[in-house]
Amino acid sequence: MVWGFLKRLPRPTVYRLFEMIPGILVWITLIGIVVLSFLKPLWAIYVIILFDLYWLMRVSYLLIHMIAGWRHYSWTLQQDWLPKAQAQIGFDKIYHLIFLPTYREPIDIVRTSLSALSKVNYPKEKFIVVLAGEERDQENFLNIAEKLKTEFAGHFGHFLVTLHPANITGELAGKGANINWAGHRAQEYVDNLGLKYENIIVSSFDIDSCPHPNYFALLTYTYLTIPDPLHSSYQPVAVYNNNIWDSPSLIRIIANSTTFWLFTDLVRPERLFTFSSHSMPMKALVDVGFWQNDIVTEDSRIFLQCFVHYDGNYRVTPIYLPISMDTVYNGSFWRSIINQYKQQRRWAYGVENFAYMAYHFWRSKRVSFNTKFRYIWNQLEGVYSWATAPIIIFVLGHLPLWLLDQADKTSLLAHSAPVALQWLMSLAMIGLVFSAALSNIMLPPRPAKYRWYKNIVMVLQWLLFPASMLIFGAIPATEAQTRLMLGKYLGFWVTEKKRIDTYPETPQS
C-alpha cells in the first residue's frame, strides 16, 4: 500500500519524503519521551530501561568488533607488504592515481602530505599525483602548486595540477565538485598515456593525509588477490596523529572515537562505507561519472553510486593500515571547539545518503530485498542512535524519575530504577577502559616539549567521553538531521587546518 502511494507521487516529492524520515524519527523519540515522562513517568522509565539495555548490548557488540579490528590492524602493521605485492601477477601494470584536493590550506600542510607520499615503500614512478585547487583560491593555490611541483615532481612518475572553476551551475562548492573536475582532467591525462582503467587504483585523500609507508603495497596486493577487485572500494584506518599531542582533550577523544568506530566497521564489510580518505578502481569511478559534485558527503556517496550502478554487486574491502590526518586543532582552543562541532555536523550530514539509498532501492528491482533491508536498517539505525542515544542516556533518562508522583515512588520499580539506570550506564562505559588503553598504544612518540605526565592526561581524558558524546555527537547529529528534514540544506564546510608543529608524516602505528 505504501509503495503504491509513493509510485503515484512525483519523484522529487518521493525523494524529499525520504530526506525527512530520519529527522522525524529522532524528534518523535525525543518529544515522545518528554511527553511520556510528564503523563506516564512510570511508563517512561520502562522505555528508558529497555533503551539502556539495548544500548548496553550494542556497546558490547561494538567492543568485540573493535578488539577484532585492532588485532587485524596489529598483525598487518608487522608485515612487509611490498614483496608480497611484487610476487603477484600483474604488479608491474598497476598505477596509482592519487587526488589531493586543497582549498586555502597553507603550504606546510600540503608539503607534509606530498613528503609522506614520496617516502612510501612503493615504486613512485607508478604514481600519478593530482594536486587539485580551486579558482576561488587561485593566487594562493598556484603559488603553492608551482613551488611544490618543482620540489616533488621528480619524486613521482607524473604530477598534475588542476584548477576547478568557480560558480559552475548545479555544483555545490566543496571537495566533491573539486575532485569531480580533477577526475575528468586526470581521465584525459590517463587516456593520453594509453593506460587501461582496470590497471589504475584511484586514491582520494584529504589534503592532510599521510599514508603508512606500506599502504600502497598492501592496497596493490589486495587489489591483485581478492575476487572481483573491480567491484570493490578499499578503506584504510583513519587516524588523527599528525597533531594529536597538541590538540585539546575533547578533540582527541573525538578523533580517537572516529578511529575506533572504523575498527568496528572494518570487520563488518557488509555495513562498511567509504569514509574520508579511500581508494577504488578507476574503472568503477569512470563508470559512475566520478564523485558527485552537488553534495556534502561525496566520500561515502561514491560507494553508494557504485552499489546502485552495479545493482548491489559492489562492496568495501578493509585495508588495515593507517592514513594519518590532522585533528581540527588550529592553535586556538575555542575556535577549535567550534570547528570540531562543524566537522561533526558535516560528518553527521551523511544522513543525506539515506534518502539516496532509499530512493534508488525503491526503484531498483535487481537488488534483493534482504540486501536492501540490511543497508537501509544499518544506515537508519546508525544515524538514529547517533542523535538520540546520548541524550536519552545522559539527559532524558533522569526526567521521569523527577516527575514520579508519591504513589509511584513507593513502587519497587521506582526504588530500583535509579540504581538500574546507574548500573546500565556504568556497564555501557566499560568500553572506555579499553579505548583509553588503545588510544595510548596508537599514539605517535611523545614530542620532547611534553613531559611524561602528558601520557596520564591522555588516559584520564576519557572521563570527558559522556560530555563529548553529547556536545560533538548527539547535538550536531540532531542538527544535521533536522536541517535535512526541514530542507535547510547544509553547504560544504572546509575544515580549517593549521600545523602547530611538524611531526613525522608517516606514522608507523
ZAPA-72854 format. One line per field, with one value per residue (C-alpha): chain; x, y, z; residue in three letters. Coordinates in steps of 0.1 Angstrom, whole numbers, plus 5000, padded with zeros to 4 digits. Layout:
REM residues N
chaine c(A  ...);
east c(X  ...);
north c(Y  ...);
up c(Z  ...);
residu c(ALA  ...);
//
This chain:
REM residues 509
chaine c(A  A  A  A  A  A  A  A  A  A  A  A  A  A  A  A  A  A  A  A  A  A  A  A  A  A  A  A  A  A  A  A  A  A  A  A  A  A  A  A  A  A  A  A  A  A  A  A  A  A  A  A  A  A  A  A  A  A  A  A  A  A  A  A  A  A  A  A  A  A  A  A  A  A  A  A  A  A  A  A  A  A  A  A  A  A  A  A  A  A  A  A  A  A  A  A  A  A  A  A  A  A  A  A  A  A  A  A  A  A  A  A  A  A  A  A  A  A  A  A  A  A  A  A  A  A  A  A  A  A  A  A  A  A  A  A  A  A  A  A  A  A  A  A  A  A  A  A  A  A  A  A  A  A  A  A  A  A  A  A  A  A  A  A  A  A  A  A  A  A  A  A  A  A  A  A  A  A  A  A  A  A  A  A  A  A  A  A  A  A  A  A  A  A  A  A  A  A  A  A  A  A  A  A  A  A  A  A  A  A  A  A  A  A  A  A  A  A  A  A  A  A  A  A  A  A  A  A  A  A  A  A  A  A  A  A  A  A  A  A  A  A  A  A  A  A  A  A  A  A  A  A  A  A  A  A  A  A  A  A  A  A  A  A  A  A  A  A  A  A  A  A  A  A  A  A  A  A  A  A  A  A  A  A  A  A  A  A  A  A  A  A  A  A  A  A  A  A  A  A  A  A  A  A  A  A  A  A  A  A  A  A  A  A  A  A  A  A  A  A  A  A  A  A  A  A  A  A  A  A  A  A  A  A  A  A  A  A  A  A  A  A  A  A  A  A  A  A  A  A  A  A  A  A  A  A  A  A  A  A  A  A  A  A  A  A  A  A  A  A  A  A  A  A  A  A  A  A  A  A  A  A  A  A  A  A  A  A  A  A  A  A  A  A  A  A  A  A  A  A  A  A  A  A  A  A  A  A  A  A  A  A  A  A  A  A  A  A  A  A  A  A  A  A  A  A  A  A  A  A  A  A  A  A  A  A  A  A  A  A  A  A  A  A  A  A  A  A  A  A  A  A  A  A  A  A  A  A  A  A  A  A  A  A  A  A  A  A  A  A  A  A  A  A  A  A  A  A  A  A  A  A  A  A  A  A  A  A  A  A  A  A  A  A  A  A  A  A  A  A  A  A  A  A  A  A  A  A  A);
east c(5000  5028  5047  5016  5011  5047  5045  5017  5038  5063  5098  5112  5085  5093  5130  5120  5099  5129  5150  5126  5123  5155  5148  5111  5121  5146  5121  5093  5116  5128  5095  5077  5100  5095  5057  5055  5077  5050  5020  5031  5065  5065  5060  5088  5111  5102  5110  5143  5155  5147  5166  5196  5196  5196  5224  5244  5241  5251  5281  5292  5288  5308  5336  5340  5344  5367  5390  5389  5397  5426  5440  5438  5455  5483  5491  5490  5515  5541  5541  5563  5538  5559  5575  5540  5526  5555  5551  5516  5509  5501  5520  5541  5509  5494  5494  5481  5462  5462  5440  5449  5422  5431  5414  5432  5455  5489  5519  5533  5501  5504  5541  5538  5514  5535  5566  5548  5538  5574  5586  5562  5576  5565  5578  5568  5572  5538  5522  5501  5497  5469  5471  5436  5430  5401  5398  5383  5418  5437  5466  5474  5470  5490  5518  5519  5515  5544  5567  5557  5557  5593  5601  5583  5578  5610  5597  5567  5561  5536  5525  5494  5479  5442  5422  5385  5365  5342  5304  5297  5259  5245  5276  5279  5312  5333  5356  5332  5330  5368  5377  5349  5365  5400  5389  5378  5411  5430  5410  5421  5457  5454  5439  5468  5492  5473  5468  5439  5414  5415  5451  5447  5438  5425  5430  5411  5430  5422  5450  5464  5466  5499  5497  5516  5547  5532  5498  5501  5519  5491  5465  5481  5484  5448  5437  5456  5445  5408  5380  5364  5386  5369  5337  5353  5364  5393  5390  5421  5421  5417  5439  5445  5481  5496  5489  5473  5497  5489  5451  5428  5414  5378  5392  5415  5385  5365  5395  5402  5365  5363  5392  5376  5343  5362  5377  5342  5330  5362  5355  5319  5323  5286  5280  5312  5310  5340  5349  5373  5405  5398  5408  5388  5392  5394  5371  5343  5349  5346  5315  5296  5308  5332  5323  5290  5296  5265  5265  5285  5295  5310  5334  5306  5283  5308  5303  5265  5269  5288  5265  5234  5252  5263  5229  5243  5275  5299  5315  5342  5373  5392  5428  5442  5469  5466  5462  5472  5454  5451  5426  5407  5430  5443  5461  5430  5410  5376  5380  5390  5360  5337  5355  5351  5314  5312  5332  5309  5279  5293  5300  5266  5251  5260  5224  5217  5228  5197  5174  5197  5198  5160  5150  5172  5164  5127  5132  5156  5143  5177  5189  5175  5150  5173  5202  5181  5167  5201  5216  5185  5184  5222  5220  5188  5197  5232  5221  5192  5214  5240  5214  5193  5213  5235  5205  5183  5211  5226  5198  5163  5169  5166  5135  5107  5124  5120  5083  5071  5042  5042  5022  5045  5076  5065  5067  5096  5104  5106  5130  5152  5151  5178  5201  5193  5199  5232  5244  5234  5251  5282  5284  5279  5311  5332  5345  5361  5388  5398  5395  5418  5444  5442  5444  5477  5491  5483  5499  5530  5561  5556  5573  5602  5583  5558  5567  5559  5527  5511  5505  5485  5464  5458  5442  5422  5408  5383  5364  5351  5337  5300  5302  5318  5291  5265  5284  5300  5278  5241  5237  5254  5238  5203  5210  5221  5190  5168  5182  5176  5141  5133  5150  5176  5204  5240  5267  5303  5324  5362  5380  5404  5439  5469  5500  5514  5545  5557  5559  5569  5545  5544  5533  5544  5514);
north c(5000  5024  5016  5021  5055  5065  5055  5080  5109  5129  5115  5147  5145  5109  5118  5147  5124  5101  5130  5138  5103  5103  5137  5128  5096  5115  5142  5117  5098  5129  5146  5113  5106  5141  5139  5104  5115  5141  5120  5085  5087  5050  5040  5063  5046  5012  5027  5042  5010  4990  5015  5014  4976  4978  5003  4981  4951  4974  4987  4952  4941  4970  4964  4929  4941  4969  4944  4922  4952  4961  4926  4927  4961  4950  4920  4940  4965  4938  4926  4936  4941  4952  4917  4901  4926  4922  4885  4888  4886  4920  4940  4959  4970  4987  5025  5047  5079  5100  5131  5157  5184  5216  5249  5277  5252  5266  5252  5233  5211  5203  5198  5173  5151  5151  5143  5114  5101  5105  5082  5053  5018  5015  5024  5060  5061  5043  5073  5099  5127  5153  5184  5199  5235  5260  5291  5308  5305  5308  5331  5313  5278  5284  5299  5268  5244  5260  5256  5221  5208  5220  5203  5170  5164  5143  5120  5108  5094  5121  5153  5171  5204  5212  5243  5239  5268  5287  5290  5261  5258  5229  5223  5227  5244  5218  5188  5168  5194  5199  5162  5157  5183  5170  5134  5143  5161  5131  5108  5128  5125  5088  5083  5102  5079  5049  5033  5009  5019  4983  4988  5020  5023  5057  5072  5102  5117  5147  5172  5164  5127  5109  5072  5045  5035  5002  5014  5013  4979  4964  4981  4967  4933  4933  4945  4917  4889  4894  4881  4907  4937  4960  4959  4970  5002  5000  5016  5023  5031  5069  5081  5117  5115  5144  5169  5147  5157  5194  5190  5196  5165  5169  5170  5140  5120  5127  5118  5085  5076  5080  5056  5031  5033  5025  4994  4981  4986  4973  4938  4940  4947  4941  4976  4993  5025  5046  5074  5103  5091  5059  5041  5024  5011  5038  5017  5019  5057  5063  5041  5062  5096  5103  5117  5136  5173  5187  5171  5174  5138  5127  5103  5079  5087  5073  5038  5041  5054  5022  5000  5013  5013  4977  4965  4957  4940  4963  4963  4979  4959  4968  4979  4975  5002  5039  5071  5098  5132  5163  5169  5202  5220  5253  5268  5284  5263  5279  5282  5246  5236  5254  5238  5203  5209  5219  5189  5165  5182  5178  5141  5136  5152  5118  5111  5125  5091  5076  5093  5085  5048  5045  5063  5041  5009  5017  5020  4990  4955  4939  4943  4916  4926  4913  4934  4965  4959  4953  4985  5006  4993  4998  5034  5044  5027  5043  5079  5074  5061  5088  5115  5100  5076  5102  5125  5096  5080  5111  5137  5124  5092  5112  5132  5106  5099  5135  5136  5105  5112  5100  5068  5057  5064  5036  5010  4986  4998  5034  5025  5003  5024  5049  5020  5000  5030  5038  5002  5001  5034  5022  4989  5008  5027  4997  5002  5034  5014  4996  5028  5047  5019  5015  5053  5054  5024  5041  5074  5086  5092  5120  5153  5164  5195  5174  5157  5121  5131  5141  5103  5102  5131  5110  5083  5105  5125  5096  5107  5135  5110  5114  5151  5147  5123  5150  5181  5166  5136  5139  5176  5180  5148  5161  5194  5177  5155  5184  5206  5178  5172  5209  5213  5237  5220  5222  5236  5222  5235  5231  5221  5248  5234  5249  5229  5240  5218  5193  5157  5126  5124  5086  5071  5035  5026);
up c(5000  5009  4978  4957  4972  4966  4929  4924  4937  4916  4920  4936  4962  4970  4974  4997  5019  5023  5034  5061  5077  5099  5114  5120  5139  5161  5171  5176  5200  5220  5222  5229  5259  5274  5270  5284  5313  5322  5315  5325  5342  5352  5316  5305  5330  5314  5279  5291  5308  5277  5256  5280  5278  5240  5242  5265  5241  5212  5230  5240  5204  5191  5217  5205  5169  5179  5196  5164  5143  5164  5162  5124  5124  5147  5126  5094  5107  5113  5077  5048  5020  4991  4984  4987  4962  4938  4938  4923  4886  4871  4897  4870  4853  4883  4886  4914  4907  4938  4943  4968  4968  4986  4994  5013  5031  5040  5021  5051  5052  5015  5016  5046  5026  4995  5016  5031  4997  4985  5013  5009  5003  4967  4932  4929  4892  4892  4909  4891  4917  4912  4932  4928  4936  4934  4913  4944  4959  4926  4935  4967  4952  4920  4941  4963  4933  4914  4944  4953  4917  4914  4947  4942  4905  4904  4932  4912  4878  4870  4887  4876  4888  4882  4889  4895  4880  4904  4901  4878  4876  4895  4917  4955  4962  4981  4978  4957  4930  4930  4926  4901  4879  4887  4879  4844  4838  4851  4829  4798  4810  4815  4781  4765  4783  4769  4803  4810  4837  4850  4859  4878  4915  4925  4960  4971  5000  5022  5019  5053  5046  5053  5043  5062  5043  5033  5024  4986  4988  5008  4986  4954  4970  4980  4946  4929  4952  4961  4939  4916  4926  4901  4922  4955  4972  4997  5031  5053  5091  5096  5125  5135  5148  5128  5156  5182  5210  5206  5205  5235  5253  5239  5203  5209  5222  5191  5169  5186  5187  5149  5146  5169  5151  5119  5136  5144  5108  5091  5105  5092  5055  5049  5065  5056  5035  5022  5046  5042  5025  5005  4973  4945  4909  4882  4861  4886  4891  4854  4851  4877  4864  4892  4927  4929  4927  4944  4979  5011  5018  4985  5003  5014  4985  4959  4974  4970  4934  4926  4946  4927  4893  4897  4911  4945  4932  4949  4984  5005  5014  5046  5044  5080  5077  5088  5069  5094  5093  5114  5141  5138  5163  5149  5179  5195  5220  5215  5177  5175  5196  5172  5143  5159  5161  5125  5114  5133  5119  5084  5090  5105  5074  5058  5067  5032  5020  5035  5010  4981  4992  4999  4967  4944  4963  4959  4921  4918  4911  4907  4943  4966  4994  5021  5008  5006  5041  5056  5042  5050  5086  5092  5079  5096  5130  5129  5124  5147  5176  5169  5175  5203  5225  5244  5250  5263  5284  5300  5300  5295  5314  5347  5338  5346  5380  5389  5378  5396  5420  5456  5448  5421  5442  5466  5438  5436  5401  5412  5440  5418  5386  5396  5406  5375  5352  5370  5366  5330  5322  5341  5322  5289  5298  5302  5267  5278  5297  5265  5245  5269  5267  5229  5223  5242  5223  5190  5198  5179  5200  5226  5214  5236  5247  5266  5299  5309  5327  5294  5289  5321  5308  5276  5298  5321  5292  5286  5316  5293  5269  5280  5275  5241  5231  5238  5225  5195  5189  5196  5192  5157  5145  5156  5139  5107  5105  5114  5087  5062  5075  5071  5037  5052  5033  5046  5025  5024  5053  5048  5080  5090  5092  5108  5118  5152  5150  5124  5134  5114  5084  5081  5115  5120  5141);
residu c(MET  VAL  TRP  GLY  PHE  LEU  LYS  ARG  LEU  PRO  ARG  PRO  THR  VAL  TYR  ARG  LEU  PHE  GLU  MET  ILE  PRO  GLY  ILE  LEU  VAL  TRP  ILE  THR  LEU  ILE  GLY  ILE  VAL  VAL  LEU  SER  PHE  LEU  LYS  PRO  LEU  TRP  ALA  ILE  TYR  VAL  ILE  ILE  LEU  PHE  ASP  LEU  TYR  TRP  LEU  MET  ARG  VAL  SER  TYR  LEU  LEU  ILE  HIS  MET  ILE  ALA  GLY  TRP  ARG  HIS  TYR  SER  TRP  THR  LEU  GLN  GLN  ASP  TRP  LEU  PRO  LYS  ALA  GLN  ALA  GLN  ILE  GLY  PHE  ASP  LYS  ILE  TYR  HIS  LEU  ILE  PHE  LEU  PRO  THR  TYR  ARG  GLU  PRO  ILE  ASP  ILE  VAL  ARG  THR  SER  LEU  SER  ALA  LEU  SER  LYS  VAL  ASN  TYR  PRO  LYS  GLU  LYS  PHE  ILE  VAL  VAL  LEU  ALA  GLY  GLU  GLU  ARG  ASP  GLN  GLU  ASN  PHE  LEU  ASN  ILE  ALA  GLU  LYS  LEU  LYS  THR  GLU  PHE  ALA  GLY  HIS  PHE  GLY  HIS  PHE  LEU  VAL  THR  LEU  HIS  PRO  ALA  ASN  ILE  THR  GLY  GLU  LEU  ALA  GLY  LYS  GLY  ALA  ASN  ILE  ASN  TRP  ALA  GLY  HIS  ARG  ALA  GLN  GLU  TYR  VAL  ASP  ASN  LEU  GLY  LEU  LYS  TYR  GLU  ASN  ILE  ILE  VAL  SER  SER  PHE  ASP  ILE  ASP  SER  CYS  PRO  HIS  PRO  ASN  TYR  PHE  ALA  LEU  LEU  THR  TYR  THR  TYR  LEU  THR  ILE  PRO  ASP  PRO  LEU  HIS  SER  SER  TYR  GLN  PRO  VAL  ALA  VAL  TYR  ASN  ASN  ASN  ILE  TRP  ASP  SER  PRO  SER  LEU  ILE  ARG  ILE  ILE  ALA  ASN  SER  THR  THR  PHE  TRP  LEU  PHE  THR  ASP  LEU  VAL  ARG  PRO  GLU  ARG  LEU  PHE  THR  PHE  SER  SER  HIS  SER  MET  PRO  MET  LYS  ALA  LEU  VAL  ASP  VAL  GLY  PHE  TRP  GLN  ASN  ASP  ILE  VAL  THR  GLU  ASP  SER  ARG  ILE  PHE  LEU  GLN  CYS  PHE  VAL  HIS  TYR  ASP  GLY  ASN  TYR  ARG  VAL  THR  PRO  ILE  TYR  LEU  PRO  ILE  SER  MET  ASP  THR  VAL  TYR  ASN  GLY  SER  PHE  TRP  ARG  SER  ILE  ILE  ASN  GLN  TYR  LYS  GLN  GLN  ARG  ARG  TRP  ALA  TYR  GLY  VAL  GLU  ASN  PHE  ALA  TYR  MET  ALA  TYR  HIS  PHE  TRP  ARG  SER  LYS  ARG  VAL  SER  PHE  ASN  THR  LYS  PHE  ARG  TYR  ILE  TRP  ASN  GLN  LEU  GLU  GLY  VAL  TYR  SER  TRP  ALA  THR  ALA  PRO  ILE  ILE  ILE  PHE  VAL  LEU  GLY  HIS  LEU  PRO  LEU  TRP  LEU  LEU  ASP  GLN  ALA  ASP  LYS  THR  SER  LEU  LEU  ALA  HIS  SER  ALA  PRO  VAL  ALA  LEU  GLN  TRP  LEU  MET  SER  LEU  ALA  MET  ILE  GLY  LEU  VAL  PHE  SER  ALA  ALA  LEU  SER  ASN  ILE  MET  LEU  PRO  PRO  ARG  PRO  ALA  LYS  TYR  ARG  TRP  TYR  LYS  ASN  ILE  VAL  MET  VAL  LEU  GLN  TRP  LEU  LEU  PHE  PRO  ALA  SER  MET  LEU  ILE  PHE  GLY  ALA  ILE  PRO  ALA  THR  GLU  ALA  GLN  THR  ARG  LEU  MET  LEU  GLY  LYS  TYR  LEU  GLY  PHE  TRP  VAL  THR  GLU  LYS  LYS  ARG  ILE  ASP  THR  TYR  PRO  GLU  THR  PRO  GLN  SER);
//
